[in-house]
Amino acid sequence: MYPDPDSKNLETFKHFYEKVGYCYLVPAYIKDKNKPMDGSNIDFDEDYKLKFNNIDFRKVSDIDSNDIEDIILKKRFTMSPLTGNDN
């Protein structure tokens, strides 16, 4: 993540996650793409929400090659997920 230096979003998320002990990841969609994207034009599909209660906030410098998270730090794969061919 590369948040805006003035953003408090991550700090706020961490605060409430620590206080409550879990969070949900919920798919959201825009109801009408021709209208402004605000709270009244966004809907959530809570039938597919995922509950997380074991988030481990880590710095990149704390992740080594034996950690599963290392895969996201490596160069992106060049194989196309649709065809299986190299790009």
Rosetta constraint file for C-alpha pairs under 8 A:
AtomPair CA 3 CA 7 HARMONIC 6.47 0.50
AtomPair CA 8 CA 12 HARMONIC 5.95 0.50
AtomPair CA 9 CA 13 HARMONIC 6.05 0.50
AtomPair CA 10 CA 14 HARMONIC 6.07 0.50
AtomPair CA 11 CA 15 HARMONIC 6.18 0.50
AtomPair CA 12 CA 16 HARMONIC 6.33 0.50
AtomPair CA 13 CA 17 HARMONIC 5.93 0.50
AtomPair CA 14 CA 18 HARMONIC 6.00 0.50
AtomPair CA 15 CA 19 HARMONIC 6.22 0.50
AtomPair CA 16 CA 20 HARMONIC 5.91 0.50
AtomPair CA 16 CA 21 HARMONIC 7.87 0.50
AtomPair CA 17 CA 21 HARMONIC 5.25 0.50
AtomPair CA 17 CA 22 HARMONIC 5.64 0.50
AtomPair CA 17 CA 23 HARMONIC 6.38 0.50
AtomPair CA 18 CA 22 HARMONIC 7.71 0.50
AtomPair CA 21 CA 53 HARMONIC 6.00 0.50
AtomPair CA 22 CA 51 HARMONIC 6.88 0.50
AtomPair CA 22 CA 52 HARMONIC 5.44 0.50
AtomPair CA 22 CA 53 HARMONIC 4.24 0.50
AtomPair CA 22 CA 54 HARMONIC 7.47 0.50
AtomPair CA 23 CA 51 HARMONIC 5.81 0.50
AtomPair CA 23 CA 52 HARMONIC 5.35 0.50
AtomPair CA 23 CA 53 HARMONIC 6.62 0.50
AtomPair CA 24 CA 49 HARMONIC 6.18 0.50
AtomPair CA 24 CA 50 HARMONIC 5.36 0.50
AtomPair CA 24 CA 51 HARMONIC 4.49 0.50
AtomPair CA 24 CA 52 HARMONIC 6.04 0.50
AtomPair CA 25 CA 49 HARMONIC 5.56 0.50
AtomPair CA 25 CA 50 HARMONIC 5.13 0.50
AtomPair CA 25 CA 51 HARMONIC 6.54 0.50
AtomPair CA 25 CA 52 HARMONIC 7.69 0.50
AtomPair CA 26 CA 44 HARMONIC 6.55 0.50
AtomPair CA 26 CA 45 HARMONIC 6.55 0.50
AtomPair CA 26 CA 46 HARMONIC 6.00 0.50
AtomPair CA 26 CA 48 HARMONIC 6.61 0.50
AtomPair CA 26 CA 49 HARMONIC 4.41 0.50
AtomPair CA 26 CA 50 HARMONIC 6.53 0.50
AtomPair CA 27 CA 44 HARMONIC 5.85 0.50
AtomPair CA 27 CA 45 HARMONIC 5.61 0.50
AtomPair CA 27 CA 46 HARMONIC 7.23 0.50
AtomPair CA 27 CA 48 HARMONIC 6.87 0.50
AtomPair CA 27 CA 49 HARMONIC 6.75 0.50
AtomPair CA 28 CA 42 HARMONIC 6.73 0.50
AtomPair CA 28 CA 43 HARMONIC 5.65 0.50
AtomPair CA 28 CA 44 HARMONIC 4.37 0.50
AtomPair CA 28 CA 45 HARMONIC 6.21 0.50
AtomPair CA 29 CA 42 HARMONIC 5.70 0.50
AtomPair CA 29 CA 43 HARMONIC 5.56 0.50
AtomPair CA 29 CA 44 HARMONIC 6.50 0.50
AtomPair CA 30 CA 37 HARMONIC 6.95 0.50
AtomPair CA 30 CA 41 HARMONIC 5.80 0.50
AtomPair CA 30 CA 42 HARMONIC 4.65 0.50
AtomPair CA 30 CA 43 HARMONIC 6.43 0.50
AtomPair CA 31 CA 41 HARMONIC 5.37 0.50
AtomPair CA 31 CA 42 HARMONIC 5.76 0.50
AtomPair CA 31 CA 43 HARMONIC 6.53 0.50
AtomPair CA 32 CA 41 HARMONIC 6.53 0.50
AtomPair CA 33 CA 37 HARMONIC 7.78 0.50
AtomPair CA 35 CA 41 HARMONIC 7.16 0.50
AtomPair CA 36 CA 41 HARMONIC 7.06 0.50
AtomPair CA 37 CA 41 HARMONIC 5.82 0.50
AtomPair CA 37 CA 42 HARMONIC 6.88 0.50
AtomPair CA 38 CA 42 HARMONIC 6.50 0.50
AtomPair CA 45 CA 49 HARMONIC 7.20 0.50
AtomPair CA 58 CA 62 HARMONIC 6.46 0.50
AtomPair CA 58 CA 63 HARMONIC 7.56 0.50
AtomPair CA 59 CA 63 HARMONIC 7.11 0.50
AtomPair CA 63 CA 67 HARMONIC 6.22 0.50
AtomPair CA 63 CA 69 HARMONIC 6.96 0.50
AtomPair CA 63 CA 70 HARMONIC 6.35 0.50
AtomPair CA 64 CA 70 HARMONIC 6.41 0.50
AtomPair CA 65 CA 70 HARMONIC 5.66 0.50
AtomPair CA 66 CA 70 HARMONIC 7.29 0.50
AtomPair CA 69 CA 73 HARMONIC 7.39 0.50
AtomPair CA 70 CA 74 HARMONIC 6.61 0.50
AtomPair CA 72 CA 76 HARMONIC 7.90 0.50
AtomPair CA 78 CA 86 HARMONIC 5.66 0.50
AtomPair CA 78 CA 87 HARMONIC 5.70 0.50
AtomPair CA 79 CA 84 HARMONIC 5.77 0.50
AtomPair CA 79 CA 85 HARMONIC 5.49 0.50
AtomPair CA 79 CA 86 HARMONIC 4.32 0.50
AtomPair CA 79 CA 87 HARMONIC 5.94 0.50
AtomPair CA 80 CA 84 HARMONIC 5.12 0.50
AtomPair CA 80 CA 85 HARMONIC 5.53 0.50
AtomPair CA 80 CA 86 HARMONIC 6.02 0.50
AtomPair CA 80 CA 87 HARMONIC 6.25 0.50
